[in-house]
Amino acid sequence: MNIPTPRSAFAADENRRALVGETMDALEGLDELPLEEQTRRLTRAQAILAGVLSNDPDVTRPGLPGVEG
């Protein structure tokens, strides 16, 4: 049984706005990271933002952008 959370109750466009905000927040301090980590995070952010811009239904909230797992 899935119990809805306030975040899951958002309209799709609100979810996408929140996802963009989280994605951009995950890039804070990027210049202090090793080059490989910068590249990984930027690649992930680009994929998320491209999906949002193209209204891709497969773009979901991955948890913390830039964190694999």
N, C-alpha and C positions, 0 to 999 in steps of 0.2 A: 504494500500500500504506500503510495507516494503522498506525503503530506506537503501541500504547497507552502512555499516560503514567500515572504514579501518580494524577494527578487524575482522568483519565477512568475509572480503575478503581474509583473510589468508587461506593458504592451511590447510587441516585437521591436518597434523603433526605439523605445526607451532602453531595452536590453542592448541594442546595438550602440546607442550613445554611451551607455555605461561601459560596454566592452572597449570602445575607442578610448575612453578615459583611463581604464585600467591598463590598456596597451601602452598608452603614452606615459603613464606613471611608471611602468616597468622599465622605461628607458632612462629614468633619472639616474644620474651618476654613471652613465654608460662610458664616458671618457676615462673613467678610472679603472675600468676592467681590462683584462688582457684582450688582445685583438681577436682571438678565436671566440671568446665569449661575446664580444661586441658584435661580431659577424652573426653568431647564432641568434642573438636577441633581435638584431635588426631584420634578419631573414624571417623570423617568426612574426615580428610586428608588421612587416610588409605583407605577409600572407593574410594576416587577420584584417588589416586595413583594406587590402584589395578585395577581400570577400565582403566586407561591409559595404564598400563602394559599389560593388557589382550586385548587391542584394542577394548574395549566395545563401541559400537556406541551410547549407552545411556549416556555416560559421556559427559556432556556439561559444559559450563561455568556457574557456579551457581551464579555468581556475586562475592561476597566476600566470599571465603571459610571460614567456621567457623561461618558465620553469618546466622542464620535461619530467614526466613521471607517471 
